[in-house]
Amino acid sequence: MSNFNPEWRVTIGGTIYTNVTLSGVSITSGRTDIYSQPVAGYCSLTIINLDNSVFNFQVNQGMTLQLKDSTGTYVDIFGGFITDSSVEVASTGTGGINETIRVTALGALSKLPKTLTDGVLSKDYDGNQIYTILSEALFNTWAEVPASLTWATYDPTVTWANAENSGIGEIDRPGEYELAARSSDVTDMYSLVAALATSGLGYIYENAQGQISYADAQHRGTYLATNGYTLLSGNHALSRGIRTTRRLGDLRNAVTITYKNGQQESALDQASIDQYGSQAENISTSLENTVDAAAQADFYLGIRAWPQDVFESITFTLGNAELDDADRDALLNVFMGLPLDITDLPSNMVNGRFQGFVEGWTFRAGYN
């Protein structure tokens, strides 16, 4: 048993706000479809202004949202950039004017679709190619460093590995699959990076600090082997809204992998085709090697040839006194790929126990 009194901290444009009143906080990150790459995280919140304070929020300013855990340490919940802000009079009276300041922010992935790249790549592994593309946009060049910046005022903890990094996080390098070289062909950066991640059976994602990262095909297995599952009980969740889904649209029983120079490798499950009809898909990749294309065709077929239940949603209230500090802190630190072992579920849903990985999540908070 433990009590939870949420303490938020909002940082916008380098200014920390701890004494404002928040309302209607909503944060969404990750993905809802495991067969596609994540899109940008989303955060909206309302600041209640009771004394006509001036909040000079600017579009494209960096914003982070943090929440204290059981140890009194602020944990990063969201990092991104303001896209919209508005000020609205909520009420007037003898006590003065009450206003609401609404702020909307998007994660760093939102910048990639609007950034063009020639996309020139040498033959290399997926993690290395993704790092090459992201570093074009997320590492400053010497020409971009302000002339006023000197070594005397530079942060002494910064190294060559992270100097002038404006948003690149952990990139699994070199990766697991060798990808073909790419000649100059202008495209938006998100489309290219997402395609490279798909080719490597990995995914791009935003970390809680708002940086763009990449997890390769072995990332989750390595983390699980090292750290194990985070254990949670369904008895501590809200019963309403626990949901599993089984969809014919997720089924694929004939898979073709298109790879270097338009070559193709295919795999099919005849028993599944006999029962459900042909449910085929052609997956375009930039794989270099035939053996990898054949292995990926078998991989997709192995996980999609037969219908399976998807554990779609479950909601935990952080203020639930039945949650102990360890479970609450684990939920505060949720990330894409977090291994979960949830017990005490209804016996007719995933046999009463779910073991898997977090794909997406939403934080919501009312008046605080």
C-alpha positions in Angstrom: 0.0 0.0 0.0 1.3 3.5 -0.8 -0.1 7.0 -1.4 0.7 9.1 -4.4 0.5 12.8 -4.6 1.6 13.8 -8.1 4.2 16.6 -8.4 4.6 17.9 -11.9 7.4 20.0 -13.4 7.0 21.7 -16.8 10.1 23.1 -18.6 9.5 25.3 -21.6 12.3 27.0 -23.5 14.7 26.3 -20.6 12.4 27.9 -18.0 11.1 25.6 -15.2 7.6 26.0 -14.0 6.7 24.2 -10.7 4.0 26.5 -9.3 1.5 26.5 -12.1 -1.9 24.8 -12.0 -2.3 22.1 -14.7 -5.5 20.7 -16.1 -6.3 18.2 -18.9 -2.8 16.7 -19.3 -2.8 14.1 -22.1 0.3 12.4 -23.4 0.4 9.7 -26.1 3.5 7.9 -27.4 4.5 4.8 -29.2 2.2 3.0 -31.7 -1.0 1.0 -31.7 -0.2 -1.2 -34.7 2.9 -3.4 -34.3 3.2 -3.8 -38.1 4.0 -0.1 -38.6 6.6 2.3 -37.4 5.8 4.7 -34.6 4.7 8.3 -35.3 5.5 11.4 -33.2 4.4 11.5 -29.6 1.7 14.0 -28.6 1.2 16.2 -25.5 -1.5 18.6 -24.7 -2.1 20.5 -21.4 -3.9 23.5 -20.0 -2.3 26.0 -17.6 -4.8 27.8 -15.3 -3.8 31.4 -15.1 -5.4 33.1 -12.0 -3.2 36.3 -11.8 -2.6 37.4 -15.4 0.9 36.1 -15.4 2.7 36.4 -18.7 3.6 33.1 -20.3 5.6 33.9 -23.4 5.5 30.5 -25.0 6.9 30.3 -28.6 6.2 27.9 -31.4 9.0 25.4 -31.7 10.3 25.9 -28.2 11.4 22.7 -26.5 9.1 21.4 -23.8 9.6 18.6 -21.2 7.1 17.3 -18.7 8.3 15.5 -15.5 6.7 13.8 -12.6 8.2 12.8 -9.2 8.6 9.1 -8.4 8.5 7.4 -5.0 12.1 8.6 -4.3 11.3 12.2 -4.9 13.2 12.2 -8.2 11.7 13.9 -11.2 11.1 11.4 -14.0 10.9 12.4 -17.6 7.4 11.8 -19.0 7.5 13.6 -22.3 9.9 15.7 -24.4 9.1 17.6 -27.6 8.4 20.9 -29.2 5.5 23.3 -29.0 3.4 23.4 -32.1 0.4 25.4 -30.8 -0.4 27.7 -27.8 -3.4 29.8 -27.1 -4.7 32.1 -24.4 -8.4 32.2 -23.6 -10.4 34.1 -21.0 -12.3 31.6 -18.9 -14.1 33.9 -16.6 -14.2 37.4 -15.2 -15.5 38.9 -12.0 -14.7 40.9 -8.9 -11.8 38.6 -8.3 -10.2 39.4 -11.6 -9.7 37.6 -14.9 -9.1 33.8 -15.1 -7.4 32.5 -18.2 -6.5 29.2 -19.7 -3.3 28.7 -21.6 -3.5 25.6 -23.9 -0.3 24.2 -25.1 0.2 21.4 -27.7 3.6 19.8 -28.3 4.8 17.0 -30.6 7.8 14.7 -30.2 11.0 14.8 -32.2 9.7 12.4 -34.9 7.4 15.1 -36.1 10.4 17.0 -37.6 11.5 14.1 -39.8 8.7 14.2 -42.4 9.5 17.9 -43.0 13.2 17.3 -43.4 14.5 16.3 -46.9 17.6 14.3 -47.5 19.5 13.0 -50.6 19.7 9.7 -48.6 23.1 8.6 -50.0 24.2 5.5 -48.1 27.0 3.0 -48.5 26.3 -0.7 -47.9 26.1 -1.1 -44.2 24.0 -2.6 -41.3 20.6 -1.1 -40.4 21.7 0.7 -37.2 24.7 2.3 -38.9 22.6 3.5 -41.9 19.9 5.0 -39.6 22.6 6.7 -37.5 24.1 8.2 -40.7 20.7 9.7 -41.8 19.6 11.0 -38.4 23.0 12.6 -37.7 22.5 14.8 -40.8 19.6 16.5 -39.1 20.3 16.0 -35.4 24.0 16.9 -35.1 25.1 20.5 -35.7 28.0 21.1 -38.1 30.8 23.5 -37.3 29.1 26.1 -39.4 26.0 25.9 -37.2 27.8 26.5 -33.9 27.2 30.0 -32.7 30.2 32.3 -33.1 29.8 33.4 -29.5 30.4 29.9 -28.2 33.8 29.4 -26.6 35.6 26.5 -24.9 35.7 28.6 -21.7 31.9 28.5 -21.4 31.3 25.0 -22.8 29.9 22.3 -20.6 32.9 20.2 -19.5 30.8 17.0 -19.3 30.2 17.1 -23.1 32.3 14.6 -25.1 32.8 14.3 -28.9 30.1 11.6 -28.8 27.4 14.0 -27.7 28.6 17.5 -28.6 26.0 19.6 -30.4 23.5 16.7 -30.3 20.1 18.3 -30.9 18.0 15.1 -30.6 19.6 11.8 -31.3 19.2 9.1 -28.6 20.3 5.5 -28.3 20.9 3.9 -31.7 21.6 0.2 -31.8 24.8 -0.1 -33.9 25.7 -1.7 -36.1 22.4 -3.5 -36.3 21.5 -7.0 -37.4 20.9 -6.9 -41.1 23.2 -5.7 -43.9 21.3 -3.2 -46.1 22.1 -2.2 -49.7 23.8 1.0 -50.8 21.5 3.9 -51.7 22.3 6.5 -54.4 21.1 10.1 -54.3 17.3 10.3 -54.4 15.6 13.1 -52.5 13.0 11.9 -49.9 11.7 13.0 -46.6 13.8 11.7 -43.6 10.9 9.9 -41.8 10.0 7.8 -44.8 13.7 6.8 -45.3 14.4 6.0 -41.7 11.2 4.1 -41.2 12.0 2.0 -44.3 15.5 1.3 -43.0 14.1 0.3 -39.6 11.5 -2.0 -41.2 14.3 -3.6 -43.4 16.2 -4.3 -40.2 13.1 -5.8 -38.3 13.6 -2.9 -35.8 11.8 0.3 -35.0 12.5 4.0 -34.4 11.1 5.5 -31.3 11.2 8.6 -29.0 12.6 8.3 -25.6 11.2 10.2 -22.6 13.7 13.0 -23.1 12.3 13.6 -26.6 15.3 12.1 -28.5 14.9 9.8 -31.6 16.3 6.3 -31.0 16.4 3.0 -32.8 16.0 -0.5 -31.5 17.3 -3.3 -33.7 15.9 -6.8 -34.1 17.7 -8.1 -31.0 17.0 -5.1 -28.7 14.0 -6.5 -26.9 15.4 -9.9 -26.4 18.7 -8.5 -25.0 16.8 -6.2 -22.6 14.5 -9.0 -21.4 17.4 -11.4 -20.8 19.2 -8.7 -18.7 16.3 -7.1 -16.8 13.4 -9.6 -16.9 9.8 -8.7 -16.9 8.1 -5.9 -14.9 5.5 -7.7 -12.9 2.0 -6.2 -12.5 -1.3 -7.5 -11.3 -4.5 -7.0 -13.2 -6.2 -6.7 -9.8 -4.6 -3.3 -9.5 -5.9 -2.1 -12.9 -9.3 -0.5 -13.8 -11.4 -3.5 -14.8 -13.3 -1.5 -17.4 -11.4 -1.3 -20.7 -9.2 -4.3 -20.4 -9.4 -5.5 -24.0 -8.0 -8.2 -26.3 -8.6 -8.2 -30.1 -8.3 -10.8 -32.8 -8.3 -9.5 -36.4 -8.4 -11.3 -39.8 -6.6 -8.2 -41.1 -3.5 -9.0 -39.1 -3.2 -12.5 -40.7 -0.6 -13.1 -43.5 -0.2 -16.5 -44.9 1.8 -15.7 -48.1 4.7 -13.3 -47.6 7.0 -11.9 -50.2 10.1 -9.9 -49.3 11.4 -7.6 -52.1 15.0 -6.7 -51.6 18.1 -5.5 -53.5 17.5 -4.6 -57.1 13.9 -5.9 -57.0 14.7 -9.5 -56.2 12.2 -11.4 -54.2 12.0 -14.3 -51.7 8.6 -15.8 -50.7 7.2 -18.1 -48.0 3.6 -19.4 -47.6 1.6 -21.6 -45.2 -0.7 -23.8 -47.2 -2.7 -25.0 -44.2 -3.6 -21.4 -43.3 -4.4 -20.6 -46.9 -6.8 -23.6 -47.1 -8.6 -22.4 -43.9 -8.6 -18.6 -44.4 -8.0 -18.0 -48.1 -5.0 -16.2 -49.4 -3.9 -13.3 -47.2 -0.8 -12.1 -49.0 1.6 -9.2 -48.5 4.7 -7.9 -50.3 7.1 -6.2 -47.9 9.6 -3.9 -49.6 13.1 -3.8 -48.0 16.6 -2.7 -48.8 18.1 -6.0 -47.6 21.4 -6.8 -49.3 21.5 -10.6 -48.9 19.2 -13.4 -50.2 19.6 -15.4 -47.0 18.3 -12.5 -44.9 15.3 -11.9 -47.2 14.4 -15.6 -47.0 14.8 -15.6 -43.2 12.5 -12.5 -42.9 9.8 -14.1 -45.1 9.8 -17.1 -42.7 9.8 -14.8 -39.7 6.7 -12.8 -40.8 5.0 -16.0 -41.7 5.8 -17.5 -38.3 4.1 -14.7 -36.4 1.2 -13.9 -38.7 0.1 -17.1 -40.5 -2.6 -17.9 -37.8 -4.9 -15.6 -35.9 -3.8 -14.6 -32.4 -5.2 -12.4 -29.6 -3.6 -9.0 -29.3 -3.7 -7.7 -25.8 -4.8 -4.2 -26.7 -5.4 -2.1 -23.6 -5.3 -2.0 -19.8 -5.4 1.1 -17.5 -3.6 1.6 -14.2 -4.5 4.5 -11.9 -1.3 5.8 -10.4 -3.2 7.1 -7.4 -4.4 3.6 -6.5 -3.2 2.9 -3.0 -2.9 -0.8 -3.8 0.0 -0.1 -6.2 3.3 -0.3 -4.4 6.1 2.1 -5.1 8.0 -0.2 -7.3 5.0 -0.9 -9.6 4.1 2.8 -9.8 7.7 3.8 -10.6 7.8 1.2 -13.3 4.7 2.7 -14.9 6.1 6.2 -14.6 9.2 5.0 -16.5 7.2 3.2 -19.2 8.9 3.0 -22.6 8.4 1.3 -25.9 9.6 -2.3 -25.6 9.2 -2.5 -21.8 8.6 -6.3 -21.0 5.4 -6.8 -18.9 4.1 -9.8 -17.1 0.5 -9.1 -16.1 -1.2 -11.7 -14.0 -4.8 -11.9 -12.5 -6.5 -11.2 -15.8 -9.9 -12.7 -16.7 -9.4 -16.4 -17.4 -11.0 -16.1 -20.9 -8.5 -13.4 -21.9 -5.0 -14.5 -22.9 -5.5 -17.4 -20.4 -5.5 -15.0 -17.5 -1.9 -13.8 -18.0 -0.1 -11.5 -20.5 3.6 -11.6 -21.2 4.8 -9.2 -23.9 6.1 -5.8 -24.6 4.7 -2.3 -24.4 4.0 -0.8 -27.8 2.2 2.5 -26.9 0.8 4.2 -23.9 -1.2 7.3 -22.8 -0.8 9.4 -19.6 -3.8 11.4 -18.5 -4.2 13.8 -15.5 -7.0 16.1 -14.4 -6.7 19.2 -12.3 -3.4 19.4 -10.4 
